[in-house]
Amino acid sequence: MAPQRFLVTLDGHGQANCYGGERVLVALERAQGFGQLKNLPRRLPVGCRRGGCGICRVRVLAGEYQSGPMSRACVSAEDEAAGLVLACCIYPLSDLSLRLETPVVVKAKGERALQPV
């Protein structure tokens, strides 16, 4: 039986095929390597690949996913409830629509605010 495959759409940039049980970040990197993701202002943001650095933040616009452990220093419980996750820590359960998010440090309290890419 062939593994389940889902379509991950990166808002404004293209689409990637992602297999069930595969991290979304891996699928996005593969798609970028094959030239399927266009108009990115830079290479796909990738850091530690294990949920600790927060560089691969995305907002889930539509679809279902399962998430693995993410550092609460990078993604608060409130952010996660609002669909903000780390691409290295989510696995698709359906087709997904995502938007890249860029962390912006708010100097007054040292908290992070997010701004769409």
MMTF fields as JSON, N, C-alpha, C and O atoms, coordinates in Angstrom:
{
  "mmtfVersion": "1.0.0",
  "mmtfProducer": "UNKNOWN",
  "numBonds": 467,
  "numAtoms": 468,
  "numGroups": 117,
  "numChains": 1,
  "numModels": 1,
  "chainsPerModel": [1],
  "groupsPerChain": [117],
  "chainIdList": ["A"],
  "bondAtomList": [4, 2, 8, 6, 12, 10, 16, 14, 20, 18, 24, 22, 28, 26, 32, 30, 36, 34, 40, 38, 44, 42, 48, 46, 52, 50, 56, 54, 60, 58, 64, 62, 68, 66, 72, 70, 76, 74, 80, 78, 84, 82, 88, 86, 92, 90, 96, 94, 100, 98, 104, 102, 108, 106, 112, 110, 116, 114, 120, 118, 124, 122, 128, 126, 132, 130, 136, 134, 140, 138, 144, 142, 148, 146, 152, 150, 156, 154, 160, 158, 164, 162, 168, 166, 172, 170, 176, 174, 180, 178, 184, 182, 188, 186, 192, 190, 196, 194, 200, 198, 204, 202, 208, 206, 212, 210, 216, 214, 220, 218, 224, 222, 228, 226, 232, 230, 236, 234, 240, 238, 244, 242, 248, 246, 252, 250, 256, 254, 260, 258, 264, 262, 268, 266, 272, 270, 276, 274, 280, 278, 284, 282, 288, 286, 292, 290, 296, 294, 300, 298, 304, 302, 308, 306, 312, 310, 316, 314, 320, 318, 324, 322, 328, 326, 332, 330, 336, 334, 340, 338, 344, 342, 348, 346, 352, 350, 356, 354, 360, 358, 364, 362, 368, 366, 372, 370, 376, 374, 380, 378, 384, 382, 388, 386, 392, 390, 396, 394, 400, 398, 404, 402, 408, 406, 412, 410, 416, 414, 420, 418, 424, 422, 428, 426, 432, 430, 436, 434, 440, 438, 444, 442, 448, 446, 452, 450, 456, 454, 460, 458, 464, 462],
  "bondOrderList": [1, 1, 1, 1, 1, 1, 1, 1, 1, 1, 1, 1, 1, 1, 1, 1, 1, 1, 1, 1, 1, 1, 1, 1, 1, 1, 1, 1, 1, 1, 1, 1, 1, 1, 1, 1, 1, 1, 1, 1, 1, 1, 1, 1, 1, 1, 1, 1, 1, 1, 1, 1, 1, 1, 1, 1, 1, 1, 1, 1, 1, 1, 1, 1, 1, 1, 1, 1, 1, 1, 1, 1, 1, 1, 1, 1, 1, 1, 1, 1, 1, 1, 1, 1, 1, 1, 1, 1, 1, 1, 1, 1, 1, 1, 1, 1, 1, 1, 1, 1, 1, 1, 1, 1, 1, 1, 1, 1, 1, 1, 1, 1, 1, 1, 1, 1],
  "groupList": [{"groupName": "MET", "atomNameList": ["N", "CA", "C", "O"], "elementList": ["N", "C", "C", "O"], "formalChargeList": [0, 0, 0, 0], "bondAtomList": [1, 0, 2, 1, 3, 2], "bondOrderList": [1, 1, 2], "singleLetterCode": "M", "chemCompType": "L-PEPTIDE LINKING"}, {"groupName": "ALA", "atomNameList": ["N", "CA", "C", "O"], "elementList": ["N", "C", "C", "O"], "formalChargeList": [0, 0, 0, 0], "bondAtomList": [1, 0, 2, 1, 3, 2], "bondOrderList": [1, 1, 2], "singleLetterCode": "A", "chemCompType": "L-PEPTIDE LINKING"}, {"groupName": "PRO", "atomNameList": ["N", "CA", "C", "O"], "elementList": ["N", "C", "C", "O"], "formalChargeList": [0, 0, 0, 0], "bondAtomList": [1, 0, 2, 1, 3, 2], "bondOrderList": [1, 1, 2], "singleLetterCode": "P", "chemCompType": "L-PEPTIDE LINKING"}, {"groupName": "GLN", "atomNameList": ["N", "CA", "C", "O"], "elementList": ["N", "C", "C", "O"], "formalChargeList": [0, 0, 0, 0], "bondAtomList": [1, 0, 2, 1, 3, 2], "bondOrderList": [1, 1, 2], "singleLetterCode": "Q", "chemCompType": "L-PEPTIDE LINKING"}, {"groupName": "ARG", "atomNameList": ["N", "CA", "C", "O"], "elementList": ["N", "C", "C", "O"], "formalChargeList": [0, 0, 0, 0], "bondAtomList": [1, 0, 2, 1, 3, 2], "bondOrderList": [1, 1, 2], "singleLetterCode": "R", "chemCompType": "L-PEPTIDE LINKING"}, {"groupName": "PHE", "atomNameList": ["N", "CA", "C", "O"], "elementList": ["N", "C", "C", "O"], "formalChargeList": [0, 0, 0, 0], "bondAtomList": [1, 0, 2, 1, 3, 2], "bondOrderList": [1, 1, 2], "singleLetterCode": "F", "chemCompType": "L-PEPTIDE LINKING"}, {"groupName": "LEU", "atomNameList": ["N", "CA", "C", "O"], "elementList": ["N", "C", "C", "O"], "formalChargeList": [0, 0, 0, 0], "bondAtomList": [1, 0, 2, 1, 3, 2], "bondOrderList": [1, 1, 2], "singleLetterCode": "L", "chemCompType": "L-PEPTIDE LINKING"}, {"groupName": "VAL", "atomNameList": ["N", "CA", "C", "O"], "elementList": ["N", "C", "C", "O"], "formalChargeList": [0, 0, 0, 0], "bondAtomList": [1, 0, 2, 1, 3, 2], "bondOrderList": [1, 1, 2], "singleLetterCode": "V", "chemCompType": "L-PEPTIDE LINKING"}, {"groupName": "THR", "atomNameList": ["N", "CA", "C", "O"], "elementList": ["N", "C", "C", "O"], "formalChargeList": [0, 0, 0, 0], "bondAtomList": [1, 0, 2, 1, 3, 2], "bondOrderList": [1, 1, 2], "singleLetterCode": "T", "chemCompType": "L-PEPTIDE LINKING"}, {"groupName": "ASP", "atomNameList": ["N", "CA", "C", "O"], "elementList": ["N", "C", "C", "O"], "formalChargeList": [0, 0, 0, 0], "bondAtomList": [1, 0, 2, 1, 3, 2], "bondOrderList": [1, 1, 2], "singleLetterCode": "D", "chemCompType": "L-PEPTIDE LINKING"}, {"groupName": "GLY", "atomNameList": ["N", "CA", "C", "O"], "elementList": ["N", "C", "C", "O"], "formalChargeList": [0, 0, 0, 0], "bondAtomList": [1, 0, 2, 1, 3, 2], "bondOrderList": [1, 1, 2], "singleLetterCode": "G", "chemCompType": "PEPTIDE LINKING"}, {"groupName": "HIS", "atomNameList": ["N", "CA", "C", "O"], "elementList": ["N", "C", "C", "O"], "formalChargeList": [0, 0, 0, 0], "bondAtomList": [1, 0, 2, 1, 3, 2], "bondOrderList": [1, 1, 2], "singleLetterCode": "H", "chemCompType": "L-PEPTIDE LINKING"}, {"groupName": "ASN", "atomNameList": ["N", "CA", "C", "O"], "elementList": ["N", "C", "C", "O"], "formalChargeList": [0, 0, 0, 0], "bondAtomList": [1, 0, 2, 1, 3, 2], "bondOrderList": [1, 1, 2], "singleLetterCode": "N", "chemCompType": "L-PEPTIDE LINKING"}, {"groupName": "CYS", "atomNameList": ["N", "CA", "C", "O"], "elementList": ["N", "C", "C", "O"], "formalChargeList": [0, 0, 0, 0], "bondAtomList": [1, 0, 2, 1, 3, 2], "bondOrderList": [1, 1, 2], "singleLetterCode": "C", "chemCompType": "L-PEPTIDE LINKING"}, {"groupName": "TYR", "atomNameList": ["N", "CA", "C", "O"], "elementList": ["N", "C", "C", "O"], "formalChargeList": [0, 0, 0, 0], "bondAtomList": [1, 0, 2, 1, 3, 2], "bondOrderList": [1, 1, 2], "singleLetterCode": "Y", "chemCompType": "L-PEPTIDE LINKING"}, {"groupName": "GLU", "atomNameList": ["N", "CA", "C", "O"], "elementList": ["N", "C", "C", "O"], "formalChargeList": [0, 0, 0, 0], "bondAtomList": [1, 0, 2, 1, 3, 2], "bondOrderList": [1, 1, 2], "singleLetterCode": "E", "chemCompType": "L-PEPTIDE LINKING"}, {"groupName": "LYS", "atomNameList": ["N", "CA", "C", "O"], "elementList": ["N", "C", "C", "O"], "formalChargeList": [0, 0, 0, 0], "bondAtomList": [1, 0, 2, 1, 3, 2], "bondOrderList": [1, 1, 2], "singleLetterCode": "K", "chemCompType": "L-PEPTIDE LINKING"}, {"groupName": "ILE", "atomNameList": ["N", "CA", "C", "O"], "elementList": ["N", "C", "C", "O"], "formalChargeList": [0, 0, 0, 0], "bondAtomList": [1, 0, 2, 1, 3, 2], "bondOrderList": [1, 1, 2], "singleLetterCode": "I", "chemCompType": "L-PEPTIDE LINKING"}, {"groupName": "SER", "atomNameList": ["N", "CA", "C", "O"], "elementList": ["N", "C", "C", "O"], "formalChargeList": [0, 0, 0, 0], "bondAtomList": [1, 0, 2, 1, 3, 2], "bondOrderList": [1, 1, 2], "singleLetterCode": "S", "chemCompType": "L-PEPTIDE LINKING"}],
  "groupTypeList": [0, 1, 2, 3, 4, 5, 6, 7, 8, 6, 9, 10, 11, 10, 3, 1, 12, 13, 14, 10, 10, 15, 4, 7, 6, 7, 1, 6, 15, 4, 1, 3, 10, 5, 10, 3, 6, 16, 12, 6, 2, 4, 4, 6, 2, 7, 10, 13, 4, 4, 10, 10, 13, 10, 17, 13, 4, 7, 4, 7, 6, 1, 10, 15, 14, 3, 18, 10, 2, 0, 18, 4, 1, 13, 7, 18, 1, 15, 9, 15, 1, 1, 10, 6, 7, 6, 1, 13, 13, 17, 14, 2, 6, 18, 9, 6, 18, 6, 4, 6, 15, 8, 2, 7, 7, 7, 16, 1, 16, 10, 15, 4, 1, 6, 3, 2, 7],
  "groupIdList": [1, 2, 3, 4, 5, 6, 7, 8, 9, 10, 11, 12, 13, 14, 15, 16, 17, 18, 19, 20, 21, 22, 23, 24, 25, 26, 27, 28, 29, 30, 31, 32, 33, 34, 35, 36, 37, 38, 39, 40, 41, 42, 43, 44, 45, 46, 47, 48, 49, 50, 51, 52, 53, 54, 55, 56, 57, 58, 59, 60, 61, 62, 63, 64, 65, 66, 67, 68, 69, 70, 71, 72, 73, 74, 75, 76, 77, 78, 79, 80, 81, 82, 83, 84, 85, 86, 87, 88, 89, 90, 91, 92, 93, 94, 95, 96, 97, 98, 99, 100, 101, 102, 103, 104, 105, 106, 107, 108, 109, 110, 111, 112, 113, 114, 115, 116, 117],
  "secStructList": [7, 7, 7, 7, 3, 3, 3, 3, 3, 3, 6, 6, 6, 3, 3, 3, 3, 3, 3, 6, 6, 1, 7, 2, 2, 2, 2, 2, 2, 2, 2, 2, 2, 6, 6, 7, 5, 7, 7, 7, 1, 1, 1, 7, 7, 7, 1, 1, 1, 1, 1, 1, 1, 7, 6, 6, 3, 3, 3, 3, 3, 3, 7, 7, 3, 3, 3, 7, 7, 7, 7, 6, 6, 6, 1, 7, 2, 2, 2, 2, 2, 6, 6, 3, 3, 3, 4, 4, 4, 3, 3, 3, 1, 1, 7, 3, 3, 3, 3, 3, 3, 3, 3, 3, 3, 3, 6, 6, 6, 6, 3, 3, 3, 3, 3, 3, 7],
  "xCoordList": [0.839, 0.0, 0.886, 1.805, 0.617, 1.409, 1.149, 0.031, 2.171, 1.957, 0.999, 0.944, 0.25, -0.681, 0.11, 1.155, -0.395, 0.296, -0.658, -1.828, -0.138, -0.932, -0.273, 0.933, -1.073, -0.573, -0.448, -1.417, 0.746, 1.003, 1.196, 2.12, 0.324, 0.403, 1.025, 0.534, 2.113, 2.77, 2.282, 2.636, 1.479, 0.78, 1.684, 2.676, 1.32, 2.048, 3.337, 4.032, 3.678, 4.975, 4.925, 5.893, 3.842, 3.771, 3.292, 2.735, 3.521, 3.005, 4.075, 5.032, 3.882, 4.787, 3.959, 2.895, 4.454, 3.843, 4.48, 5.701, 3.652, 4.135, 3.479, 2.26, 4.269, 3.754, 3.285, 3.8, 2.303, 1.872, 3.068, 3.815, 3.261, 4.396, 5.67, 6.689, 5.629, 6.794, 6.616, 5.518, 7.699, 7.63, 7.381, 7.944, 6.54, 6.213, 7.471, 7.604, 8.381, 9.604, 10.392, 10.927, 10.476, 11.213, 10.584, 11.294, 9.257, 8.557, 8.777, 8.963, 8.757, 8.983, 10.407, 10.62, 11.375, 12.761, 12.926, 13.615, 12.291, 12.362, 11.747, 12.313, 10.582, 9.901, 10.757, 10.821, 11.408, 12.273, 13.443, 13.837, 13.997, 15.104, 14.707, 15.532, 13.456, 12.956, 12.387, 11.832, 12.522, 12.052, 10.551, 10.005, 9.869, 8.416, 7.934, 6.75, 8.823, 8.458, 9.099, 10.323, 8.288, 8.756, 8.547, 7.834, 9.176, 8.965, 9.31, 8.812, 10.15, 10.595, 11.618, 12.51, 11.514, 12.48, 13.88, 14.857, 13.975, 15.258, 15.038, 13.942, 16.049, 15.873, 14.884, 14.703, 14.27, 13.328, 14.001, 15.128, 13.345, 13.984, 14.086, 13.075, 15.323, 15.588, 16.653, 17.649, 16.437, 17.422, 17.767, 18.404, 17.356, 17.755, 17.025, 17.529, 15.853, 15.024, 14.392, 13.893, 14.4, 13.843, 12.97, 12.724, 12.496, 11.556, 12.147, 11.422, 13.448, 14.074, 14.446, 14.643, 14.549, 15.057, 13.966, 14.139, 12.858, 11.756, 11.889, 11.042, 12.922, 13.144, 12.108, 11.76, 11.61, 10.699, 9.22, 8.378, 8.911, 7.527, 6.619, 6.966, 5.468, 4.439, 3.09, 2.905, 2.167, 0.793, -0.024, 0.002, -0.753, -1.619, -2.917, -3.655, -3.185, -4.386, -5.559, -6.712, -5.259, -6.306, -5.679, -4.52, -6.458, -6.014, -5.78, -5.778, -5.583, -5.371, -3.944, -3.389, -3.37, -2.006, -1.838, -2.646, -0.78, -0.373, 0.928, 1.766, 1.109, 2.351, 3.16, 2.625, 4.481, 5.416, 5.805, 5.258, 6.739, 7.16, 7.797, 8.627, 7.392, 7.955, 8.342, 7.631, 9.448, 9.878, 8.853, 8.478, 8.401, 7.457, 8.121, 7.433, 9.449, 10.138, 9.963, 10.109, 9.651, 9.479, 8.017, 7.659, 7.178, 5.749, 4.983, 5.049, 4.261, 3.479, 2.243, 1.878, 1.613, 0.384, -0.691, -1.469, -0.74, -1.715, -1.446, -2.371, -0.157, 0.209, -0.18, -0.763, 0.142, -0.173, -1.679, -2.12, -2.466, -3.927, -4.442, -5.494, -3.696, -4.08, -3.517, -3.658, -2.875, -2.374, -0.925, -0.447, -0.209, 1.209, 2.007, 1.917, 2.798, 3.564, 4.931, 5.232, 5.736, 7.033, 6.92, 6.485, 7.308, 7.171, 7.953, 7.598, 9.008, 9.806, 9.113, 9.576, 8.022, 7.358, 5.938, 5.237, 5.498, 4.134, 4.134, 4.995, 3.137, 2.938, 1.52, 0.581, 1.331, -0.011, -0.957, -0.557, -2.211, -3.287, -4.28, -5.195, -4.082, -4.888, -4.045, -2.918, -4.568, -3.898, -3.801, -4.699, -2.714, -2.49, -2.261, -1.734, -2.663, -2.341, -1.592, -2.094, -0.384, 0.496, 0.938, 0.934, 1.321, 1.95, 3.205, 3.16, 4.337, 5.57, 5.376, 4.696, 5.964, 5.92, 7.348, 8.206, 7.606, 8.929, 8.879, 8.058, 9.744, 9.748, 10.328, 11.319, 9.703, 10.185, 10.273, 9.281, 11.449, 11.627, 11.047, 11.348, 10.204, 9.655, 10.569, 10.627, 11.282, 12.34, 11.849, 12.544, 10.676, 10.21, 10.146, 10.607, 9.587, 9.423, 10.236, 10.244, 10.916, 11.67, 10.781, 11.244, 9.494, 8.583, 8.689, 9.219, 8.185, 8.226, 6.842, 5.846, 6.796, 5.576, 5.826, 6.978, 4.771, 4.952, 4.44, 3.478, 5.086, 4.748, 4.781, 5.757, 3.746, 3.761, 4.904, 5.326, 5.398, 6.483, 5.858, 6.567],
  "yCoordList": [-1.178, 0.0, 1.244, 1.351, 2.168, 3.398, 4.316, 4.36, 5.047, 5.986, 7.096, 7.488, 7.587, 8.683, 9.943, 10.213, 10.71, 11.914, 13.097, 12.994, 14.231, 15.439, 16.586, 16.573, 17.568, 18.754, 19.881, 20.231, 20.44, 21.563, 22.799, 22.855, 23.791, 25.037, 26.1, 26.371, 26.702, 27.785, 29.081, 29.399, 29.814, 31.004, 31.912, 32.448, 32.073, 32.955, 32.402, 33.099, 31.138, 30.605, 29.282, 28.935, 28.54, 27.267, 26.139, 26.358, 24.917, 23.732, 22.658, 22.613, 21.797, 20.675, 19.434, 19.52, 18.286, 17.018, 16.582, 16.63, 16.156, 15.73, 14.397, 14.258, 13.437, 12.114, 12.072, 12.797, 11.217, 11.011, 10.548, 9.676, 11.11, 10.757, 11.525, 11.329, 12.398, 13.212, 14.628, 15.183, 15.201, 16.582, 17.519, 17.344, 18.51, 19.476, 20.207, 20.48, 20.525, 21.231, 20.43, 21.009, 19.125, 18.27, 18.359, 18.473, 18.309, 18.407, 19.771, 19.857, 20.838, 22.18, 22.337, 22.955, 21.785, 21.849, 21.094, 21.559, 19.929, 19.144, 19.929, 19.983, 20.535, 21.313, 22.503, 22.823, 23.157, 24.287, 23.808, 24.481, 22.663, 22.104, 21.784, 21.885, 21.4, 21.097, 22.331, 22.219, 23.513, 24.748, 24.94, 25.718, 24.239, 24.336, 25.482, 25.819, 26.078, 27.223, 28.465, 28.565, 29.388, 30.594, 31.819, 31.766, 32.909, 34.219, 34.28, 35.153, 33.372, 33.475, 34.597, 34.675, 35.473, 36.566, 36.06, 36.797, 34.82, 34.196, 32.687, 32.217, 31.951, 30.498, 30.21, 31.024, 29.084, 28.669, 28.763, 28.291, 29.358, 29.486, 28.137, 27.513, 27.699, 26.402, 26.606, 27.292, 26.007, 26.098, 24.732, 23.931, 24.459, 23.231, 21.975, 20.868, 22.125, 21.025, 20.163, 19.078, 20.606, 19.81, 20.612, 20.163, 21.788, 22.537, 23.41, 23.871, 23.654, 24.435, 25.862, 26.685, 26.176, 27.51, 28.478, 29.69, 27.982, 28.845, 29.502, 30.317, 29.18, 29.845, 29.464, 30.29, 28.238, 27.748, 27.97, 27.123, 29.078, 29.385, 29.503, 30.138, 28.891, 29.022, 29.172, 28.74, 29.784, 29.851, 28.913, 29.011, 27.999, 27.077, 27.819, 28.198, 28.021, 28.734, 27.783, 28.163, 26.541, 25.536, 24.153, 23.968, 23.189, 21.799, 21.274, 22.016, 19.969, 19.271, 18.724, 18.309, 18.733, 18.255, 17.713, 17.979, 16.954, 16.479, 17.194, 17.366, 17.609, 18.314, 17.535, 16.849, 17.674, 17.123, 18.206, 19.307, 17.916, 18.906, 20.14, 20.029, 21.32, 22.602, 23.384, 23.34, 24.093, 24.91, 26.007, 26.737, 26.132, 27.192, 28.556, 29.577, 28.594, 29.873, 30.376, 31.57, 29.465, 29.821, 29.95, 30.819, 29.097, 29.092, 28.907, 27.844, 29.935, 29.837, 28.973, 28.716, 28.534, 27.749, 28.563, 28.011, 29.863, 30.732, 30.827, 30.77, 30.974, 31.014, 29.706, 29.713, 28.6, 27.291, 27.122, 26.597, 27.565, 27.483, 28.34, 28.049, 29.402, 30.284, 29.811, 30.502, 28.629, 28.063, 28.351, 27.998, 28.99, 29.264, 28.077, 27.72, 27.461, 26.265, 26.319, 27.25, 25.325, 25.193, 24.107, 22.993, 24.424, 23.478, 22.196, 21.148, 22.264, 21.072, 20.134, 19.016, 20.58, 19.795, 19.373, 18.836, 19.605, 19.203, 18.174, 18.175, 17.301, 16.212, 16.335, 16.451, 16.313, 16.529, 15.36, 14.196, 15.692, 14.703, 14.954, 14.163, 16.08, 16.458, 17.417, 17.727, 17.893, 18.957, 20.168, 20.406, 20.928, 22.084, 23.341, 23.285, 24.46, 25.772, 26.524, 26.659, 27.018, 27.658, 29.029, 29.324, 29.868, 31.155, 31.248, 30.981, 31.629, 31.846, 33.009, 33.981, 32.916, 33.983, 34.349, 33.473, 35.63, 36.108, 36.644, 37.513, 36.145, 36.692, 38.098, 38.382, 38.975, 40.34, 40.553, 40.388, 40.916, 41.095, 42.437, 43.471, 42.41, 43.629, 43.978, 43.238, 45.092, 45.416, 45.672, 45.331, 46.259, 46.661, 45.491, 45.614, 44.364, 43.24, 42.024, 41.013, 42.104, 40.97, 39.885, 38.773, 40.206, 39.233, 39.316, 40.286, 38.297, 38.29, 38.545, 38.012, 39.346, 39.557, 38.957, 38.76, 38.664, 38.037, 38.92, 39.668, 38.824, 39.627, 38.698, 37.97, 38.703, 37.83, 38.171, 39.323, 37.132, 37.314, 37.719, 37.93],
  "zCoordList": [0.0, 0.0, 0.0, 0.811, -0.892, -1.017, 0.179, 0.693, 0.622, 1.726, 1.306, 0.14, 2.28, 2.025, 1.675, 2.267, 0.711, 0.277, 0.358, -0.011, 0.849, 1.012, 0.254, 0.01, -0.11, -0.791, 0.234, 0.908, 0.343, 1.248, 0.383, -0.428, 0.553, -0.203, 0.686, 1.782, 0.208, 0.927, 0.291, -0.845, 1.022, 0.539, -0.297, 0.195, -1.567, -2.458, -3.029, -3.768, -2.695, -3.098, -3.852, -4.529, -3.761, -4.475, -3.59, -2.514, -4.068, -3.386, -3.271, -4.044, -2.284, -2.051, -1.749, -1.136, -2.18, -1.789, -0.483, -0.333, 0.46, 1.765, 2.104, 1.999, 2.503, 2.843, 4.285, 5.137, 4.557, 5.935, 6.753, 6.309, 7.924, 8.768, 8.45, 9.113, 7.442, 7.074, 7.618, 7.58, 8.121, 8.598, 7.432, 6.352, 7.653, 6.605, 6.136, 4.943, 7.027, 6.635, 5.608, 4.662, 5.768, 4.835, 3.444, 2.445, 3.382, 2.104, 1.454, 0.24, 2.256, 1.716, 1.191, 0.148, 1.903, 1.432, 0.117, -0.791, 0.021, -1.212, -2.374, -3.466, -2.127, -3.168, -3.593, -4.78, -2.647, -3.002, -3.847, -4.8, -3.51, -4.283, -5.716, -6.624, -5.93, -7.265, -7.969, -9.062, -7.346, -7.966, -7.925, -8.708, -7.018, -6.937, -6.057, -6.078, -5.295, -4.452, -5.058, -5.134, -5.476, -6.156, -5.268, -4.265, -5.655, -5.038, -3.554, -2.844, -3.077, -1.689, -1.598, -2.442, -0.591, -0.479, -0.133, -0.262, 0.301, 0.666, 0.663, 0.359, 0.991, 1.12, 2.246, 3.152, 2.18, 3.202, 4.573, 4.729, 5.562, 6.881, 7.591, 7.915, 7.827, 8.466, 9.523, 9.292, 10.684, 11.754, 12.298, 11.613, 13.518, 14.206, 13.733, 13.921, 13.125, 12.614, 13.703, 13.405, 14.932, 16.035, 16.996, 18.115, 16.584, 17.403, 18.476, 19.358, 18.431, 19.485, 19.131, 20.024, 17.828, 17.475, 17.016, 17.144, 16.49, 16.085, 14.732, 14.368, 13.971, 12.69, 11.641, 10.797, 11.675, 10.626, 10.985, 10.683, 11.612, 12.011, 10.799, 9.803, 10.898, 9.875, 10.565, 11.703, 9.866, 10.348, 9.474, 8.248, 10.118, 9.391, 9.086, 9.996, 7.805, 7.369, 7.186, 7.386, 6.806, 6.609, 6.654, 6.283, 7.113, 7.127, 8.526, 9.508, 8.582, 9.858, 9.904, 8.886, 11.09, 11.271, 12.682, 13.571, 12.864, 14.183, 14.491, 13.605, 15.728, 16.05, 17.075, 17.946, 16.929, 17.889, 18.878, 18.83, 19.776, 20.775, 20.134, 19.232, 20.619, 20.191, 21.431, 22.435, 21.379, 22.493, 22.763, 21.846, 23.993, 24.372, 24.343, 24.356, 24.303, 24.124, 22.692, 22.428, 21.771, 20.356, 19.963, 19.168, 20.509, 20.186, 21.493, 22.11, 21.911, 23.15, 22.904, 21.757, 23.964, 23.847, 23.13, 22.35, 23.387, 22.73, 21.227, 20.417, 20.861, 19.445, 18.761, 17.677, 19.395, 18.817, 18.623, 17.601, 19.6, 19.485, 18.327, 17.758, 17.976, 16.87, 15.533, 14.524, 15.516, 14.272, 13.958, 12.88, 14.881, 14.674, 15.191, 16.366, 14.294, 14.649, 13.971, 13.225, 14.238, 13.576, 12.519, 12.813, 11.295, 10.184, 10.419, 9.88, 11.214, 11.499, 12.489, 12.713, 13.071, 14.12, 13.778, 14.635, 12.546, 12.2, 11.075, 10.195, 11.141, 10.198, 9.655, 10.443, 8.339, 7.793, 8.039, 7.997, 8.295, 8.361, 7.23, 7.002, 6.517, 5.352, 4.53, 4.914, 3.406, 2.672, 3.603, 4.41, 3.489, 4.363, 3.534, 2.423, 4.09, 3.541, 4.635, 5.751, 4.319, 5.301, 4.828, 3.632, 5.794, 5.501, 6.353, 7.554, 5.737, 6.494, 7.452, 7.123, 8.626, 9.625, 10.0, 10.111, 10.194, 10.572, 11.999, 12.293, 12.901, 14.261, 14.281, 13.608, 15.057, 15.262, 16.766, 17.477, 17.253, 18.692, 19.112, 18.515, 20.155, 20.736, 21.902, 22.884, 21.808, 22.754, 24.184, 25.141, 24.338, 25.666, 26.641, 27.776, 26.224, 27.135, 26.707, 27.41, 25.573, 25.092, 24.494, 24.238, 24.268, 23.671, 22.176, 21.633, 21.504, 20.043, 19.482, 19.972, 18.473, 17.706, 16.338, 15.952, 15.601, 14.303, 13.201, 13.373, 12.08, 10.921, 9.701, 9.524, 8.86, 7.69, 6.749, 6.641, 6.064, 5.082, 3.773, 2.789]
}
